[in-house]
Amino acid sequence: MTETETAIVRRVDELQPWLVEQARALIAIPTVNPYAGDPEAPGEAAGQAWIESRLRDLGGRVRRIPVPSDIFARYGLIGPPGRQWNGRENVVAEWDFGRGGPVVLLNTHMDTVGTAGMAIPPFEPTVRDGFLYGRGSSDSKGNLAMDLAVIRALLEAAPPTRGRLVFESVVDEECSGGGAGTLACCAAGVTANLALVTDGARGTVAIGCNGLATLWLTVHGRAGHSSLNTAVSAIDKGIIVKTALDAFMEAYGRRYPGCQGTVGVFRAGTLPSTVPGEARIGVNLKYSIEDARAAEREGGGWTGQRFRNQFEQWFAEALRSDPWLAHHPPSLEWTADMTPFETPPDHPCVRMALAAAREATGETPTAGTMPAWFDGARLAMVLRITVIGLGHGELGQAHSASERVPLANLKAGSRTLALLLVRLFNTWPG
């Protein structure tokens, strides 16, 4: 490493206590997505006010970007119906270093999933045995704190002489929000040469993700008293529908490994004495980048249109063997289409990210597809720029009942990100 590179790595090491302090402060602020299912979900506003203050302290030129009500329609996308973003603004900060050089974008989301069923106090951050516990510690408040520490280290130890750094703390990435916050920033004209999205788990430089389509099915039965034989249970029929969904997801996953789906909601019934006449099933279906490419070739745009059509045809055929479902098919509503993306693994910036991680941590990371969807896909689709995921959460801890992040991950991530930023600003051609 050069003298400048050594200086910034040393500075982020010195800032580790400050980093953990910022992470704890942020975890203590509830920023549960309003559509997470919690009875009282406050949204991101308090967390955004907190981080705006920190960014101003770091000398950033800060602004708020609201989410337009028609954000998905602007890009021809399917988004969750009826979603509101009043009081849920994105926070964007910029630092100008001089003419020439790259514009580098750091993007991370503020919202978390809900807290129902958590085994730990969600908003009482605790450090124990080398881990930081609390809702959002792994996804993605630890990453937000890591970003702040790296920005501070960059400004204090190795301020670039050219280029511009842009930071986005966005809303509505979770809970099938479809990246509304990131899309709003794109629509407001925030752009860059390269985006580093600090979301995901340590050990992989994320160079893509699969698509994700969210589907709600309403299964129709015939309500009635449980003592009579005239009713048709929507639960019974829903189980048949669930079995068909499982079969589709298994077959598609064999064809495209990593593209499994999840039935996350199954609701039916009000009383044990009443046969329910309706069941609601919510499902996430991952689809491959190959289907997005095919949809674009067929004139459907870079979307999951082809995948959705194929699913509907298969699904209708699968239910024909049941006489009731054949004549009373479930109602289908697609509420989100979150498109995939892929950065070439041999891209120079990918090689730089891998080298930075290797030199900063002594580990050997890999470049691969993130198992979950993330906002990087929106940046790649709309801005047509190179996108890399550099999150340092703990694999399997996002959304978990005892969510945590190793402190070692935050140190490794801040070292990697700091080293990569210095090299991008100092060696970017032109």
C-alpha positions as CSV (number, residue, x, y, z in Angstrom):
1,M,0.0,0.0,0.0
2,T,1.1,3.6,-0.6
3,E,1.6,6.0,2.2
4,T,-1.8,7.6,1.6
5,E,-3.5,4.2,1.6
6,T,-1.7,3.2,4.8
7,A,-2.8,6.4,6.4
8,I,-6.5,6.0,5.7
9,V,-6.5,2.3,6.8
10,R,-4.8,3.3,10.0
11,R,-7.4,6.1,10.5
12,V,-10.4,3.8,10.1
13,D,-8.8,1.4,12.6
14,E,-8.5,4.3,15.1
15,L,-12.2,5.2,14.4
16,Q,-13.6,1.7,15.3
17,P,-14.8,2.8,18.7
18,W,-16.5,5.8,17.1
19,L,-18.0,3.5,14.4
20,V,-19.5,1.2,17.0
21,E,-20.9,4.2,18.9
22,Q,-22.6,5.5,15.7
23,A,-24.0,2.1,15.0
24,R,-25.4,1.7,18.5
25,A,-26.9,5.2,18.4
26,L,-28.6,4.4,15.1
27,I,-29.9,1.0,16.1
28,A,-31.5,2.7,19.2
29,I,-33.6,4.8,16.8
30,P,-36.6,2.7,15.5
31,T,-36.8,3.0,11.7
32,V,-39.1,0.1,11.0
33,N,-40.6,0.3,7.5
34,P,-44.3,1.3,7.9
35,Y,-45.3,-1.8,5.8
36,A,-43.3,-4.3,7.9
37,G,-46.5,-5.5,9.7
38,D,-45.7,-4.2,13.1
39,P,-48.7,-2.5,14.8
40,E,-46.6,0.6,15.3
41,A,-43.9,1.1,12.7
42,P,-42.6,4.7,12.7
43,G,-40.8,4.7,9.4
44,E,-37.4,6.2,8.7
45,A,-37.8,9.9,9.6
46,A,-36.0,9.9,13.0
47,G,-33.1,7.9,11.6
48,Q,-32.8,10.2,8.6
49,A,-32.8,13.3,10.9
50,W,-30.0,11.7,12.9
51,I,-27.8,10.8,9.9
52,E,-28.4,14.2,8.3
53,S,-26.9,15.8,11.4
54,R,-23.9,13.5,11.2
55,L,-23.4,14.3,7.5
56,R,-23.5,18.0,8.2
57,D,-20.9,17.6,10.9
58,L,-18.7,15.9,8.3
59,G,-19.0,18.9,6.0
60,G,-21.3,17.4,3.4
61,R,-23.6,19.5,1.3
62,V,-26.9,17.8,2.4
63,R,-30.3,17.8,0.8
64,R,-33.6,15.9,1.2
65,I,-35.2,14.1,-1.7
66,P,-38.8,13.0,-1.4
67,V,-40.3,10.0,-3.1
68,P,-42.9,11.0,-5.8
69,S,-46.2,9.2,-5.7
70,D,-45.8,8.0,-9.3
71,I,-42.2,6.8,-8.9
72,F,-42.8,3.3,-10.3
73,A,-44.9,4.5,-13.2
74,R,-42.1,6.8,-14.2
75,Y,-40.0,3.8,-15.0
76,G,-42.7,1.5,-16.2
77,L,-42.3,-0.8,-13.1
78,I,-44.8,-2.6,-10.9
79,G,-44.6,-1.3,-7.4
80,P,-46.6,-1.9,-4.2
81,P,-50.1,-0.3,-4.6
82,G,-51.2,2.3,-2.2
83,R,-47.8,2.9,-0.6
84,Q,-47.3,6.3,1.0
85,W,-44.0,8.2,1.4
86,N,-45.1,11.3,3.2
87,G,-42.4,12.2,5.7
88,R,-40.2,9.5,4.4
89,E,-37.5,11.4,2.6
90,N,-34.1,10.3,1.3
91,V,-31.0,12.1,2.7
92,V,-28.2,12.8,0.2
93,A,-24.8,14.4,0.9
94,E,-22.0,15.4,-1.4
95,W,-18.3,16.3,-1.1
96,D,-16.6,18.0,-4.1
97,F,-12.8,17.4,-4.3
98,G,-11.9,19.1,-7.6
99,R,-12.4,18.9,-11.3
100,G,-11.8,15.6,-13.0
101,G,-11.8,12.2,-11.3
102,P,-14.8,10.0,-10.7
103,V,-18.1,10.6,-9.1
104,V,-18.5,7.7,-6.6
105,L,-21.9,7.0,-5.0
106,L,-22.3,5.2,-1.6
107,N,-25.9,3.9,-1.2
108,T,-27.4,2.3,1.9
109,H,-31.0,2.0,3.2
110,M,-32.3,3.3,6.5
111,D,-35.4,1.2,6.9
112,T,-35.5,-2.1,8.7
113,V,-38.0,-5.0,8.8
114,G,-40.3,-5.4,11.7
115,T,-39.6,-6.6,15.3
116,A,-42.4,-9.1,16.0
117,G,-41.1,-12.3,17.4
118,M,-37.6,-11.0,18.1
119,A,-35.7,-12.8,20.9
120,I,-33.7,-9.7,21.9
121,P,-34.8,-6.1,22.6
122,P,-34.7,-4.7,19.1
123,F,-33.8,-1.1,20.0
124,E,-31.4,-1.7,22.9
125,P,-28.1,-2.2,21.1
126,T,-25.8,-4.5,23.0
127,V,-22.2,-5.5,22.5
128,R,-21.5,-9.0,23.7
129,D,-18.7,-11.5,22.9
130,G,-17.6,-9.5,19.8
131,F,-21.0,-9.0,18.4
132,L,-23.3,-6.0,18.2
133,Y,-27.0,-7.0,18.6
134,G,-30.1,-5.1,17.6
135,R,-32.6,-4.7,14.8
136,G,-30.8,-3.4,11.8
137,S,-27.3,-4.2,13.1
138,S,-26.6,-6.5,10.1
139,D,-29.2,-5.0,7.7
140,S,-28.1,-2.3,7.3
141,K,-27.3,0.1,10.2
142,G,-23.9,-1.4,10.8
143,N,-23.2,-0.6,7.1
144,L,-24.5,2.9,7.5
145,A,-22.2,3.5,10.5
146,M,-19.3,2.0,8.5
147,D,-20.0,4.5,5.7
148,L,-19.8,7.4,8.1
149,A,-16.5,6.2,9.6
150,V,-15.0,5.8,6.1
151,I,-16.2,9.2,5.0
152,R,-14.7,10.7,8.1
153,A,-11.4,8.8,7.6
154,L,-11.2,9.9,4.0
155,L,-11.7,13.5,4.8
156,E,-9.2,13.5,7.7
157,A,-6.5,11.2,6.5
158,A,-6.6,11.2,2.7
159,P,-8.8,13.9,1.1
160,P,-8.9,13.4,-2.6
161,T,-7.8,16.2,-4.9
162,R,-10.3,15.5,-7.6
163,G,-13.7,13.9,-8.1
164,R,-16.9,13.9,-6.0
165,L,-18.3,11.6,-3.3
166,V,-22.1,11.2,-3.0
167,F,-23.8,9.4,-0.1
168,E,-27.4,8.3,-0.1
169,S,-29.4,7.1,2.9
170,V,-32.6,5.8,1.3
171,V,-36.0,4.7,2.4
172,D,-38.3,1.8,1.4
173,E,-35.7,-0.8,0.4
174,E,-37.3,-3.4,2.7
175,C,-40.8,-5.0,2.8
176,S,-41.2,-5.2,-1.0
177,G,-40.7,-1.5,-1.2
178,G,-39.0,-2.1,-4.6
179,G,-36.3,0.5,-4.0
180,A,-38.6,3.4,-4.1
181,G,-36.1,5.6,-2.3
182,T,-33.2,4.9,-4.6
183,L,-35.4,5.3,-7.7
184,A,-36.5,8.8,-6.3
185,C,-32.8,9.8,-6.0
186,C,-32.2,8.7,-9.6
187,A,-35.3,10.6,-10.8
188,A,-34.0,13.7,-9.0
189,G,-30.8,13.6,-11.0
190,V,-28.4,12.0,-8.5
191,T,-25.9,10.1,-10.6
192,A,-22.3,8.8,-10.6
193,N,-19.7,6.9,-12.5
194,L,-19.7,4.1,-10.0
195,A,-22.0,3.0,-7.2
196,L,-20.9,1.1,-4.1
197,V,-23.9,-0.3,-2.2
198,T,-23.0,-1.2,1.3
199,D,-25.6,-3.9,1.9
200,G,-25.2,-7.6,2.1
201,A,-22.8,-10.0,3.9
202,R,-19.1,-10.1,4.4
203,G,-17.0,-12.3,2.1
204,T,-18.6,-11.6,-1.2
205,V,-18.1,-8.6,-3.5
206,A,-21.7,-8.6,-4.9
207,I,-21.8,-8.1,-8.6
208,G,-25.5,-8.8,-9.2
209,C,-28.7,-10.1,-7.9
210,N,-31.7,-12.1,-9.2
211,G,-35.0,-10.5,-10.0
212,L,-37.8,-10.7,-7.4
213,A,-41.5,-10.6,-8.2
214,T,-44.0,-10.3,-5.3
215,L,-47.4,-11.9,-5.8
216,W,-50.6,-12.0,-3.8
217,L,-53.2,-14.7,-4.4
218,T,-56.7,-14.7,-3.2
219,V,-58.1,-18.2,-2.9
220,H,-61.8,-18.5,-3.2
221,G,-63.9,-21.0,-1.3
222,R,-67.5,-21.0,-0.1
223,A,-68.0,-19.8,3.5
224,G,-70.4,-21.7,5.7
225,H,-71.2,-23.2,9.1
226,S,-68.8,-26.0,10.0
227,S,-71.7,-28.3,10.8
228,L,-72.9,-28.3,7.2
229,N,-71.5,-30.0,4.1
230,T,-72.2,-27.1,1.7
231,A,-69.1,-25.1,2.5
232,V,-65.8,-25.2,0.6
233,S,-62.8,-24.4,2.8
234,A,-60.5,-21.8,1.4
235,I,-57.8,-23.2,3.7
236,D,-58.1,-26.7,2.0
237,K,-57.9,-25.1,-1.4
238,G,-55.1,-22.8,-0.3
239,I,-53.0,-25.8,0.7
240,I,-53.4,-27.1,-2.8
241,V,-52.3,-23.7,-4.1
242,K,-49.4,-23.7,-1.7
243,T,-48.3,-27.2,-3.0
244,A,-48.5,-25.9,-6.6
245,L,-46.4,-22.9,-5.7
246,D,-43.8,-25.1,-4.0
247,A,-43.6,-27.3,-7.1
248,F,-43.1,-24.3,-9.4
249,M,-40.4,-22.9,-7.1
250,E,-38.6,-26.2,-6.9
251,A,-38.6,-26.7,-10.7
252,Y,-37.5,-23.2,-11.4
253,G,-34.8,-23.4,-8.8
254,R,-33.4,-26.5,-10.4
255,R,-33.2,-24.6,-13.7
256,Y,-31.8,-21.5,-12.2
257,P,-29.9,-22.2,-8.9
258,G,-30.4,-19.5,-6.4
259,C,-33.8,-18.5,-7.7
260,Q,-36.0,-20.1,-5.0
261,G,-39.2,-18.4,-3.8
262,T,-40.8,-18.0,-0.4
263,V,-44.4,-18.2,0.7
264,G,-44.4,-15.7,3.5
265,V,-48.0,-15.1,4.2
266,F,-51.0,-17.5,4.5
267,R,-54.1,-15.9,6.1
268,A,-57.6,-17.4,6.4
269,G,-60.4,-17.8,8.8
270,T,-62.0,-15.9,11.7
271,L,-63.7,-18.6,13.9
272,P,-63.2,-22.3,14.4
273,S,-67.0,-22.7,13.8
274,T,-66.9,-21.1,10.4
275,V,-65.5,-22.6,7.2
276,P,-63.5,-19.7,5.6
277,G,-64.5,-18.6,2.2
278,E,-61.2,-16.8,1.4
279,A,-57.5,-17.2,1.9
280,R,-54.7,-14.8,1.2
281,I,-51.3,-16.0,0.2
282,G,-48.3,-13.7,-0.3
283,V,-45.2,-15.0,-2.1
284,N,-41.9,-13.8,-3.4
285,L,-40.6,-15.4,-6.5
286,K,-37.0,-15.0,-7.6
287,Y,-36.3,-15.0,-11.3
288,S,-33.1,-15.1,-13.3
289,I,-31.4,-12.4,-15.2
290,E,-31.9,-14.6,-18.3
291,D,-35.6,-14.0,-18.1
292,A,-35.1,-10.2,-17.9
293,R,-32.9,-10.4,-21.0
294,A,-35.5,-12.4,-22.8
295,A,-38.2,-9.9,-21.8
296,E,-36.1,-7.1,-23.2
297,R,-35.5,-8.9,-26.5
298,E,-39.3,-9.5,-26.7
299,G,-40.1,-5.9,-26.2
300,G,-41.3,-6.1,-22.6
301,G,-38.4,-4.0,-21.3
302,W,-35.9,-5.0,-18.6
303,T,-38.6,-6.5,-16.4
304,G,-39.9,-9.8,-15.1
305,Q,-42.8,-9.7,-17.7
306,R,-41.8,-12.9,-19.4
307,F,-41.3,-14.7,-16.1
308,R,-44.7,-13.6,-14.8
309,N,-46.4,-14.7,-18.0
310,Q,-44.7,-18.1,-17.8
311,F,-45.7,-18.5,-14.2
312,E,-49.4,-17.6,-14.8
313,Q,-49.6,-20.2,-17.6
314,W,-48.0,-22.9,-15.6
315,F,-50.1,-22.0,-12.5
316,A,-53.4,-22.2,-14.4
317,E,-52.4,-25.6,-15.8
318,A,-51.3,-26.9,-12.4
319,L,-54.7,-26.2,-10.8
320,R,-56.9,-27.7,-13.5
321,S,-56.8,-31.1,-11.8
322,D,-58.8,-29.8,-8.9
323,P,-62.5,-29.4,-10.0
324,W,-63.2,-26.5,-7.6
325,L,-60.0,-24.5,-8.5
326,A,-60.5,-25.2,-12.2
327,H,-63.8,-23.3,-12.0
328,H,-62.9,-20.9,-9.2
329,P,-59.2,-20.0,-9.9
330,P,-57.4,-17.8,-7.4
331,S,-57.1,-14.1,-8.2
332,L,-53.6,-13.0,-8.8
333,E,-52.1,-9.6,-8.1
334,W,-48.5,-8.7,-8.9
335,T,-47.4,-6.0,-6.5
336,A,-43.7,-5.6,-7.2
337,D,-41.2,-6.4,-9.9
338,M,-37.7,-5.9,-8.7
339,T,-35.4,-6.3,-11.6
340,P,-32.0,-8.1,-11.6
341,F,-28.6,-6.8,-12.6
342,E,-25.2,-8.1,-13.3
343,T,-21.8,-6.4,-13.3
344,P,-19.2,-8.3,-15.3
345,P,-16.9,-10.2,-13.0
346,D,-13.8,-9.0,-14.9
347,H,-14.7,-5.4,-14.7
348,P,-11.7,-3.3,-13.5
349,C,-13.6,-1.9,-10.6
350,V,-14.6,-5.4,-9.5
351,R,-10.9,-6.4,-9.6
352,M,-10.1,-3.3,-7.6
353,A,-12.7,-4.2,-4.9
354,L,-11.4,-7.7,-4.6
355,A,-7.8,-6.5,-4.3
356,A,-8.8,-3.9,-1.7
357,A,-10.6,-6.5,0.4
358,R,-7.7,-8.9,0.1
359,E,-5.0,-6.3,1.1
360,A,-7.1,-4.7,3.8
361,T,-8.2,-7.9,5.6
362,G,-5.8,-10.7,4.5
363,E,-8.8,-12.6,3.3
364,T,-9.7,-13.9,-0.2
365,P,-13.2,-12.7,-1.1
366,T,-15.1,-13.9,-4.1
367,A,-17.2,-12.0,-6.6
368,G,-20.7,-13.3,-6.9
369,T,-24.5,-12.8,-6.9
370,M,-26.1,-11.6,-3.7
371,P,-28.7,-14.1,-2.5
372,A,-31.2,-11.4,-1.8
373,W,-32.4,-8.5,-4.0
374,F,-30.9,-5.1,-3.2
375,D,-31.1,-1.5,-4.3
376,G,-28.0,-1.9,-6.5
377,A,-30.3,-3.3,-9.2
378,R,-32.2,0.0,-9.5
379,L,-29.0,2.0,-9.8
380,A,-27.7,-0.3,-12.6
381,M,-31.0,-0.2,-14.4
382,V,-31.8,3.5,-14.3
383,L,-28.3,5.1,-14.3
384,R,-26.6,2.5,-16.5
385,I,-23.5,2.6,-14.3
386,T,-21.2,0.0,-12.7
387,V,-22.6,-1.2,-9.4
388,I,-20.9,-3.2,-6.7
389,G,-22.2,-4.5,-3.4
390,L,-19.8,-4.1,-0.4
391,G,-21.9,-4.9,2.6
392,H,-20.4,-6.4,5.7
393,G,-23.3,-7.8,7.6
394,E,-23.3,-11.4,8.9
395,L,-24.8,-14.0,6.5
396,G,-28.1,-15.3,7.8
397,Q,-28.6,-12.5,10.3
398,A,-30.6,-10.1,8.3
399,H,-34.3,-10.1,9.5
400,S,-33.5,-12.7,12.1
401,A,-34.9,-12.9,15.6
402,S,-31.5,-12.2,17.3
403,E,-30.0,-10.0,14.6
404,R,-26.3,-9.2,15.1
405,V,-23.2,-8.2,13.3
406,P,-19.6,-9.1,14.3
407,L,-17.5,-6.1,15.2
408,A,-14.8,-7.7,13.1
409,N,-17.0,-7.4,10.1
410,L,-17.4,-3.6,10.6
411,K,-13.6,-3.3,10.9
412,A,-13.0,-5.4,7.8
413,G,-15.7,-3.5,5.9
414,S,-14.4,-0.1,6.8
415,R,-10.9,-1.0,5.9
416,T,-11.9,-2.4,2.5
417,L,-14.2,0.5,1.6
418,A,-11.6,3.1,2.7
419,L,-8.8,1.5,0.7
420,L,-11.1,1.1,-2.4
421,L,-12.2,4.8,-2.3
422,V,-8.7,6.1,-2.1
423,R,-7.7,4.0,-5.1
424,L,-10.7,5.0,-7.1
425,F,-10.2,8.7,-6.6
426,N,-6.4,8.5,-7.2
427,T,-6.3,6.2,-10.2
428,W,-9.5,6.8,-12.1
429,P,-8.6,7.4,-15.7
430,G,-9.5,10.9,-17.0
